[in-house]
Amino acid sequence: MKKSSPVLTLSNISKTFGPVEALKNIELEVYGEEILAIIGENGAGKSTLMKILSGAYQPDAGGSMCLDGKDYFPANPAEGRDAGISMIYQELNLALHLSIEENILLGIEKARMGWIRSQREKVKEILAWLRHTDLLPETEVGELSIGQQQLVEIARALISDARIVIMDEPTSSLSDEDSKSLFKVIRQLRDEGMAVIYISHFLEEVADIADRYVVLRDGDLVATGEVAESSLEEMIEHMVGRTVDELYPRRPHVVGEQILEVKNLTVDSGPEEVTFALHRGEILGIAGLVGAGRSETIRAIFGLEEVHEGTVRLSDNPQLNASWMTPPRALASKLDYLSEDRKEEGLALNLSIATNVTLSHLRKYSRMGILRLKEEASTATAFVNRLRLKYNDINQNVSNLSGGNQQKASIARLLHHDSDIFFLDEPTRGIDVGSKAEIYAIIHQLAAQGKSIIMVSSYLPELFGVCDTLAVMHRGSISPVKPVEAWEEKAVMLFATSGRTEVETNMN
């Protein structure tokens, strides 16, 4: 139930960056005791709007913001936090070498005679309010899981007496269990009278957690509504500006002869042996819980993870010992890999978009040790435009792109390298729903060209919607590969959580 008057009011808020209009005359009200979802495609203006609310950006002249009926124009995030607005970013902003207590109090410590006064009891009260007395204030944050680290961020907001908590893609790196725990905390915040602004590309999450939603598209606020009265299809149509009849577009392709065989692969992180085969033109999905060994398996095949034993056989190469494989040898063997961690592994953030797209195949543009930069830029432009990546200049640093557009740049590099086998680890993480459909279409285009794809994903609907075949991993072991039509979601979750099939369960 919304209060009679809003906690926060925005009127005529605009923001331009040179010729780019990131926000256009935004009108918005935020109420206490409400979870408000902000949704939209990558580059729609969501992050810019949230940075204005938190004080990281200042809006253009002519607009106004009111917090509790008073003018609100923070000059920086510290002023925003002091006023009661706290921002929790997708990339957690914690000092991993410091304790929980030190992180929660960072920047707001109280000192006397040059000595920092302990506020441990207050920290304990906040953790108890969050129903996490298991978290000890003296524990080093680097020892916590991602879900627990997120709770530390929330505790930091609460200790600053936040009235409005902004969460940007808070579940992007969380397991299902951690996500459910986070949702309980978010509802608890709302029930205690706070406003929660929730940004997510996962519309199923929005339907589950939010009370109300607003949609941004190309800097405009184009729709608002009550979640209980709206369908996912309506939200998607508002986001992309067109009807999305098929989120998982399929393109006819033929699954041919075997192209890759993995046999008795044992990765350092798990004791089980992994055996499976991949065929030309096949889209093989690998499901499983976080930590089941999905990422480790494809990383080992690509030469990024140490292995104890096992073989990798390519159809046009002799049998290889898996420990022989390195990323350069994998690339030379027409294998390519998309990391789930684009910031640490997938991109060179301090280099340009053009360089990132061509980095694994630079020889194509080199003559006598000199790069043909115009040709490189022209080719890179064609690939990023194919993915509808939003950018100002092909030579701008990739770090200046939104998270979703950074992911598209990573995928553009794979397309440019033109390998035969692609390992895609969470390829749509941080991608909006319209762009997801485009990525799925690209995957099917690759399969139609005879390329083979192994796709790791924590999102079952996309595995069922995109893949030809599916296998499930549990603690380093892998199920038999079966056509996706032969699986049911219940059977996938049974194997993922227990390592057992329905037949084995019935026998017990």
C-alpha positions in Angstrom: 0.0 0.0 0.0 1.5 3.3 -1.1 1.6 6.3 1.3 -0.5 9.3 0.5 2.5 11.3 -0.5 5.7 10.2 -2.2 9.1 10.0 -0.4 10.9 11.1 -3.6 9.7 13.2 -6.5 11.5 13.8 -9.8 10.3 16.5 -12.2 11.7 17.2 -15.7 15.0 15.4 -15.0 17.3 15.3 -18.1 21.0 14.4 -18.7 23.1 14.8 -21.8 26.6 13.6 -22.5 27.7 15.7 -25.4 25.3 15.0 -28.3 23.8 12.0 -26.4 20.5 12.5 -24.6 20.7 9.8 -21.8 17.6 11.0 -20.0 14.7 13.2 -21.4 12.4 15.0 -19.0 11.9 12.2 -16.5 8.9 12.5 -14.2 8.9 9.9 -11.4 7.4 9.4 -7.9 8.8 6.9 -5.4 6.8 5.9 -2.3 7.7 4.4 1.0 6.7 0.8 1.8 7.1 0.0 -1.9 9.4 -2.0 -4.2 9.7 -0.1 -7.5 11.3 -1.9 -10.4 13.1 0.1 -13.1 13.3 -1.9 -16.3 14.5 -1.3 -19.8 17.1 -2.4 -22.4 20.8 -1.7 -22.1 21.5 2.0 -22.7 17.9 2.9 -21.8 19.1 5.3 -19.1 18.5 3.2 -15.9 22.0 3.5 -14.6 22.2 7.2 -15.4 19.0 7.9 -13.5 20.2 6.0 -10.5 23.5 7.8 -10.5 21.6 11.1 -10.4 19.5 9.9 -7.5 22.6 8.7 -5.6 24.6 11.9 -6.3 27.2 10.4 -8.6 25.9 12.5 -11.5 24.2 15.9 -11.5 21.2 16.4 -13.8 21.0 19.1 -16.4 19.5 22.5 -15.4 15.8 22.9 -15.4 14.7 19.8 -13.4 14.0 19.3 -9.8 14.1 16.6 -7.1 12.4 16.6 -3.8 13.1 14.2 -0.9 10.5 14.2 1.9 9.2 17.5 0.5 12.6 19.3 0.5 14.8 20.1 -2.4 17.3 17.4 -3.1 20.4 17.9 -5.2 23.3 15.9 -3.8 26.8 17.0 -5.1 28.2 13.5 -4.6 27.3 10.0 -3.3 28.3 10.9 0.3 25.7 13.7 0.3 23.2 11.3 -1.2 23.9 8.7 1.5 23.7 11.4 4.3 20.3 12.4 2.9 19.0 8.8 3.1 19.6 7.4 -0.4 21.9 4.4 -0.6 23.1 2.7 -3.9 24.1 -0.9 -4.1 25.9 -1.5 -7.4 25.9 -4.6 -9.5 29.6 -4.9 -8.9 29.9 -5.0 -5.1 32.0 -2.1 -3.7 33.7 -3.8 -0.7 37.2 -3.9 0.7 37.7 -7.7 0.8 40.7 -7.5 3.1 38.7 -5.6 5.8 36.3 -7.1 8.3 32.5 -6.9 8.0 32.4 -4.2 10.7 35.1 -2.1 9.0 33.2 -2.4 5.6 29.9 -1.4 7.1 31.3 1.6 8.9 33.7 2.6 6.1 33.6 6.4 5.7 31.3 7.0 8.7 33.7 5.9 11.5 33.4 7.8 14.8 36.7 8.9 16.4 37.8 10.4 19.7 41.3 11.9 20.2 42.4 10.3 16.9 41.2 6.8 17.9 38.3 5.1 16.1 35.5 4.2 18.5 34.0 0.8 18.3 30.5 0.5 17.0 30.4 -3.3 17.1 27.1 -3.4 19.1 25.4 -1.3 16.5 26.8 -3.5 13.7 25.5 -6.6 15.5 22.1 -4.9 15.8 21.9 -4.3 12.1 23.0 -7.9 11.3 20.4 -9.2 13.8 17.7 -7.1 12.1 18.7 -8.7 8.9 18.4 -12.1 10.6 22.0 -12.9 10.1 23.5 -13.3 13.5 25.7 -15.9 11.9 27.8 -13.1 10.4 30.4 -12.1 12.9 31.6 -8.4 12.7 35.3 -9.4 12.9 35.1 -11.8 9.9 37.1 -10.8 6.8 34.7 -9.9 3.9 36.9 -11.8 1.4 35.9 -15.1 3.2 32.2 -14.5 2.6 30.1 -15.8 -0.3 28.7 -13.4 -2.8 25.3 -13.6 -1.2 26.7 -12.8 2.2 28.8 -9.9 0.8 25.5 -8.5 -0.6 24.1 -8.5 2.9 27.1 -6.5 4.1 26.3 -3.9 1.4 22.7 -3.8 2.7 23.8 -3.5 6.3 26.0 -0.5 5.3 22.9 1.2 3.8 20.9 0.5 7.0 23.5 1.8 9.4 23.3 5.1 7.5 19.6 5.3 8.1 18.7 4.9 4.4 15.1 5.9 3.4 15.6 4.6 -0.1 17.8 1.7 -1.1 18.7 1.3 -4.8 19.8 -2.2 -6.0 21.3 -2.5 -9.5 21.1 -6.1 -10.8 21.5 -7.6 -7.3 21.1 -11.2 -8.3 23.3 -11.3 -11.3 26.0 -13.3 -9.5 23.8 -15.0 -6.9 22.7 -18.6 -6.7 18.9 -19.3 -6.6 19.2 -19.9 -2.8 21.0 -16.6 -2.2 18.5 -14.8 -4.5 15.6 -16.1 -2.4 17.3 -15.0 0.8 17.9 -11.6 -0.7 14.2 -11.3 -1.7 13.2 -12.0 2.0 15.5 -9.1 3.1 14.1 -6.8 0.4 10.5 -7.5 1.5 11.6 -6.9 5.1 13.0 -3.5 4.1 9.7 -2.6 2.4 7.6 -3.8 5.4 9.7 -1.6 7.7 8.7 1.5 5.7 11.6 1.8 3.3 11.4 2.3 -0.5 13.4 -0.1 -2.6 14.3 0.7 -6.2 15.1 -2.6 -7.9 16.9 -2.7 -11.3 16.9 -6.1 -13.1 16.8 -7.6 -16.6 15.1 -10.7 -15.2 11.4 -9.9 -15.6 10.4 -13.1 -13.7 12.2 -11.5 -10.7 10.4 -8.3 -11.2 7.0 -10.2 -11.2 8.1 -11.9 -8.0 9.5 -9.1 -6.0 8.2 -5.7 -7.2 5.0 -3.9 -6.4 5.2 -1.3 -9.2 7.4 -0.9 -12.3 8.5 1.9 -14.7 10.0 1.4 -18.1 12.8 3.4 -19.6 13.5 3.3 -23.4 16.1 5.5 -25.1 16.1 7.9 -22.2 12.3 8.3 -22.0 10.0 7.0 -19.3 7.5 5.3 -21.5 5.3 3.2 -19.2 4.4 2.6 -15.5 2.1 0.1 -13.9 1.3 -2.2 -11.1 3.1 -5.5 -11.4 0.1 -7.5 -10.3 -2.0 -6.1 -13.1 0.6 -6.5 -15.9 1.9 -9.4 -17.9 5.5 -10.1 -18.8 4.6 -9.7 -22.5 3.3 -6.2 -21.8 6.5 -5.2 -20.0 8.6 -6.6 -22.8 6.6 -4.7 -25.4 7.1 -1.5 -23.5 10.9 -2.2 -23.2 11.7 -2.9 -26.8 9.0 -0.8 -28.4 7.7 -3.7 -30.4 5.8 -6.9 -29.9 8.1 -9.8 -29.0 6.2 -12.8 -30.4 9.1 -15.2 -29.8 11.7 -14.6 -27.2 13.6 -17.7 -28.3 13.8 -17.4 -32.1 14.9 -20.7 -33.7 16.5 -21.2 -37.1 16.6 -24.5 -38.9 19.9 -26.3 -38.6 21.3 -29.7 -39.0 23.2 -31.6 -36.3 25.9 -33.5 -38.1 28.9 -35.7 -37.3 30.8 -35.7 -34.0 33.3 -32.8 -33.9 34.5 -33.0 -30.2 34.8 -35.8 -27.7 35.7 -35.2 -24.1 36.6 -38.4 -22.2 37.3 -39.0 -18.5 38.1 -35.3 -17.9 39.0 -34.7 -14.3 39.3 -31.1 -13.2 41.3 -30.0 -10.2 38.2 -28.5 -8.5 36.3 -31.9 -8.5 37.0 -35.6 -8.2 34.5 -36.7 -10.9 35.2 -37.7 -14.5 33.3 -35.9 -17.3 32.6 -37.6 -20.6 30.4 -36.2 -23.4 30.5 -35.6 -27.2 29.6 -32.5 -29.3 28.4 -32.7 -32.9 28.7 -30.2 -35.8 25.8 -27.7 -35.8 24.7 -28.8 -32.2 23.8 -26.4 -29.4 24.5 -28.3 -26.2 23.3 -26.8 -23.0 24.9 -27.5 -19.6 22.7 -26.8 -16.6 23.5 -27.2 -12.9 23.9 -25.2 -9.7 26.7 -22.7 -9.1 29.8 -24.6 -8.2 28.7 -27.8 -9.9 31.7 -27.8 -12.2 30.0 -26.4 -15.4 32.4 -23.5 -15.9 35.4 -25.5 -14.7 34.7 -28.2 -17.4 34.6 -25.9 -20.4 37.5 -23.9 -19.0 39.6 -27.1 -18.8 38.8 -28.0 -22.4 39.9 -24.5 -23.4 43.1 -24.8 -21.4 42.2 -22.3 -18.6 41.8 -24.8 -15.8 44.2 -27.4 -14.6 43.2 -31.1 -15.1 44.4 -34.3 -13.6 43.7 -36.5 -16.6 41.5 -37.0 -19.6 41.5 -36.6 -23.3 40.0 -34.1 -25.8 39.6 -35.4 -29.3 38.9 -33.0 -32.2 37.6 -34.6 -35.4 40.4 -33.1 -37.5 43.2 -33.5 -34.9 44.8 -36.5 -33.3 43.9 -37.4 -29.7 45.3 -35.0 -27.2 46.0 -35.1 -23.5 43.8 -32.5 -21.9 46.7 -31.1 -19.9 48.4 -30.2 -23.2 45.7 -27.6 -24.1 46.3 -23.9 -23.6 44.2 -21.0 -24.7 46.5 -20.2 -27.7 46.4 -23.8 -28.8 42.6 -23.8 -28.4 42.3 -20.7 -30.5 44.6 -22.2 -33.1 42.4 -25.4 -33.1 39.3 -23.2 -33.9 37.9 -23.3 -30.3 36.8 -20.1 -28.6 35.5 -19.2 -25.2 33.2 -16.5 -23.7 33.9 -16.0 -20.0 31.2 -15.4 -17.5 33.5 -12.7 -15.9 33.7 -10.2 -18.7 35.5 -7.6 -16.6 38.4 -9.8 -15.4 38.7 -12.2 -18.4 36.4 -11.3 -21.2 37.6 -7.8 -22.0 40.6 -5.5 -21.9 38.8 -2.6 -20.3 41.5 -0.1 -20.9 41.5 -0.7 -24.7 39.1 0.4 -27.4 36.0 -1.4 -28.6 37.7 -2.0 -32.0 40.8 -3.6 -30.3 38.7 -5.8 -28.1 36.7 -7.1 -31.0 39.9 -8.0 -33.0 42.3 -8.8 -30.2 42.3 -12.6 -30.7 42.9 -12.3 -34.5 45.1 -9.2 -34.9 47.4 -10.8 -37.5 44.6 -10.3 -40.0 45.3 -6.5 -39.8 49.0 -6.6 -39.5 51.5 -6.1 -42.4 55.2 -6.1 -41.6 54.4 -5.4 -37.9 52.2 -2.4 -38.6 48.5 -2.5 -37.9 46.0 -1.3 -40.5 43.9 0.6 -38.0 41.3 1.9 -40.5 40.5 -1.6 -41.7 40.5 -2.9 -38.1 38.0 -0.2 -37.1 35.8 -0.7 -40.1 35.6 -4.5 -39.5 34.9 -4.1 -35.8 32.2 -1.6 -36.5 30.4 -4.1 -38.7 30.4 -6.7 -36.0 29.2 -4.5 -33.1 26.5 -3.0 -35.3 25.3 -6.6 -36.1 24.8 -6.9 -32.3 23.2 -3.4 -32.0 25.8 -2.4 -29.5 25.3 1.2 -28.3 28.5 3.3 -28.4 29.7 6.8 -29.4 33.0 5.9 -31.2 34.5 2.5 -32.1 37.8 3.8 -30.6 36.4 4.6 -27.2 37.4 2.5 -24.3 35.2 -0.5 -23.7 35.1 0.4 -20.0 32.9 3.3 -20.9 30.1 1.0 -22.2 27.2 -0.3 -20.0 27.5 -3.8 -18.7 25.2 -5.2 -21.3 27.0 -3.5 -24.2 30.4 -4.8 -22.8 28.9 -8.3 -23.0 28.0 -7.6 -26.7 31.6 -6.5 -27.3 32.8 -9.8 -25.9 30.4 -11.7 -28.2 31.5 -9.6 -31.2 35.1 -10.8 -30.6 33.9 -14.4 -30.9 32.0 -13.8 -34.1 35.1 -12.0 -35.5 37.4 -14.9 -34.7 35.1 -17.3 -36.6 35.9 -20.5 -34.8 34.2 -23.9 -35.2 33.4 -24.6 -31.6 32.2 -21.9 -29.1 32.1 -22.3 -25.3 29.6 -19.8 -24.0 29.6 -19.3 -20.2 26.4 -17.4 -19.1 26.3 -15.5 -22.5 23.3 -13.4 -21.6 24.3 -12.3 -18.1 23.6 -8.5 -17.8 21.8 -8.4 -21.2 18.3 -7.0 -21.5 15.4 -9.1 -22.8 15.4 -7.6 -26.3 19.1 -8.1 -26.7 18.8 -11.6 -25.3 16.5 -12.5 -28.3 19.2 -11.1 -30.6 21.9 -13.2 -29.0 19.8 -16.3 -29.2 19.3 -15.6 -32.9 23.0 -15.2 -33.4 23.6 -18.6 -31.7 21.1 -20.3 -34.1 22.8 -18.5 -37.0 26.1 -20.0 -36.0 24.5 -23.5 -35.7 23.0 -23.1 -39.2 26.5 -22.4 -40.4 27.7 -25.7 -39.0 29.3 -24.2 -35.9 29.0 -26.1 -32.6 28.1 -24.4 -29.3 28.3 -25.5 -25.7 26.2 -23.1 -23.6 26.4 -22.9 -19.8 23.6 -21.1 -18.1 21.9 -20.8 -14.7 18.7 -19.8 -16.4 16.7 -22.9 -17.4 14.1 -21.2 -19.7 16.9 -20.1 -22.1 18.5 -23.6 -22.1 15.1 -25.1 -23.0 14.4 -22.4 -25.5 17.7 -22.3 -27.3 19.5 -25.7 -27.1 19.1 -28.9 -29.1 20.5 -31.1 -26.3 21.0 -30.7 -22.6 23.2 -32.2 -19.9 23.1 -31.5 -16.2 26.1 -31.3 -13.7 26.1 -32.1 -10.0 29.3 -31.8 -8.0 31.6 -32.5 -10.9 29.6 -35.3 -12.5 27.6 -34.9 -15.7 24.3 -36.6 -16.7 23.9 -38.3 -20.1 23.3 -35.8 -22.9 19.7 -36.0 -24.1 17.5 -34.0 -26.6 16.1 -31.0 -24.8 12.6 -32.3 -25.4 13.4 -35.4 -23.3 14.0 -33.2 -20.2 11.5 -31.7 -17.8 12.5 -28.9 -15.5 11.8 -31.1 -12.5 14.2 -33.8 -13.7 16.9 -31.1 -14.4 16.6 -29.8 -10.8 16.6 -33.3 -9.4 19.9 -34.2 -11.0 21.3 -30.7 -10.2 20.5 -31.0 -6.5 21.1 -34.7 -5.9 22.9 -36.2 -8.9 20.1 -38.7 -9.3 17.6 -39.4 -12.1 13.9 -40.0 -11.5 14.4 -43.7 -12.2 17.0 -44.0 -9.5 14.8 -42.1 -7.1 11.9 -44.4 -7.7 14.1 -47.5 -7.2 15.0 -46.2 -3.7 
